[in-house]
Amino acid sequence: MKKIILITGGQRSGKSTKAEALALELSDNPVYLATAHIWDEEFRERVRKHQERRGREWTNIEEELYLSKHDLTGRVVVIDCVTLWLTNWISTETTDIDTILTAAKQEFDQFTAPDATYIFVTNEIGLGGVSTNQLQRRFTDLQGWMNQYIAQKADEVILMISGIPVKIK
């Protein structure tokens, strides 16, 4: 049976920790699908800390764009995170937001077609003011629309606030 869970919230709100704990409740050998591209040393250290938290029971996969390349039928998988995944799309593809959004939705649909439990981690980045940077405004729009798309498809949505999970769907 297929199940999609979306965990959203601000930076350092506890999203990844919650996703990992949930995955371990559901499986003895969950999958961690990391979407991160290592941009610099600070980010490399951030990724290392995430990796350090996970034990040998995890199957680790790194995939920056094409999630559907990986057949995870029957598995419990944490996808961390949508924000980094979309950053990769906007960094390597056209910067036309409509084109990227269409491609990301198609990739999401193809990836989540098999029966599995998918736990997506994403950032809620549109809660603040409007940026003066055009690319940042367009990315915030892209992120918001993709979050809405995933939330509509999700069976469950959890909002993390200061480490506290609030079930919103």
N, C-alpha and C positions, 0 to 999 in steps of 0.2 A: 504494500500500500504506500502511495506517495504522500509525503507530508512536507510542507514548506513552512518554515518559521523565519521570521524577520526580527532581528534584534537591532534596535536603533537607539541613538542617543548622542551626546556630545563626546568630544575627545576626553579620554581618561575617565569615562563614566562607568566602566566595568563591563562593557559590551563583550569583549573577547573572553574574559574570565567566565562570564555567565554562559556564553555559547559553549565553551569547552566543558564546563560542569554539566550542562544539559546533555551534551553529546556523550559524556561518560556515563550518565544515568541511563542512556538509551542503548549503549553498545560497549562491549569490552574492547573493541578494536576500531575506534572511529577514525575517520579520515580528516585531516586538516589540509584544506586546499588554500594555499597562500597566493594572493594575487599581487603581492608587493614587487615593485621594481626597486632595486637598491640605488638611490639617487646620490647618497653621500655617506660619510662615516657616521654621522649622528643617526641616520636612519638605519644603517647597518647594525648599530648597537641596539636600537629599538627592536629590530627583528630578532636579534640574538636573545634578548630578554624574553620575547614571546616563545621562541624555540626552547629555551631553558625551562620554561614552565611545563612543557609537555613531556610525558614519559615515553617509554618504549612501546606502550600499547597503541600509540598513534601511528597511522600511515600518513606520511607527509608528502604532499605534492605541491610543486610550485608551478603556477600557470598565470602568466600576465594578461592574456587576452582570451584564448579560445578554450573556455571551460569544458565545452562539449567534446573536446578531444579525449576526455577521460570518462570511461564507462564506470560509473559508481553504483550501478544497479544493486539494490538490496543493502546498501551501506548507509551509515549515518555520517554525514559530511558537514563540516564547518567551513564556510566560504568566508574568508577574512581578508579583505573586505571589499564591499561594493565601491566605496569611495576610491580606493587605490586602483581597482579594476577600471573604473571610468577615467581616472587620471591617465592610465596607460592608453586607453582608447583615444583620448584627446591629445595625447603626446605623440602618437604614432600614426594616427589616421587624419583625415581631414578635420579641420576645426569647425566644420559645419555641424552645429548641435543636432539638427534634425536627422542628418545622416548617421551620426554617432548613436543617437537614441534609438533609431530604427535597428541598427546593427546590434546594439546591446540587447534590445528586447528579443530579437531573433535568436541571439546566442543564449540568452537566459532560457527562452522557451525550449530550445533544442537540448540544452544541458539538463533541464528539470523534467524532461519528458519521461525518462525511466522511473520506475518505482524505487524510491529511496527516501531517506529523511534528509532534507536540505536545511541547514541552519545558516542563514545569511546574516552577516554583520555589516552594518552601514552606519554612516554618520548623518546626523540631523544638522546640516550646515546652514540652513536658511533661517535660523532663529535670530540672527543679529541684524545689524544695519546693512544697507546696500553699499557694496564696494564701489570705489571710484575706478577700479580696473575692469575693463570690458571683458577680458577673458575670464576673470574670476566671477563676474556676474553671470556669464554664459554657463560656466561650470556649475554654479549654484543652481541655475535653472535645470541643467541636465541632471544633476544629482537629485533634485526634488522630484522631477518627473519620473526618474527611474525608481526612486524609493516608493512613489505612489503606485507604480506598475507592480513592483514586487509585493507591496502590501495588499493590493487587490487580489493577487494570486495566492497569498499566504493564508494558511489555516490559522496561524497564530502570529501576533505581533506583540513584542515586548519593548517598552521604552525604558531605558536605563537612566536613572537620575541619581547622581552621586552614589553609585554602587547599589542602588535599590531598584529591583525590577518592578515595573508597573505593567501589568498585562492590559493592553488596549484593544486587542481583538482575539 
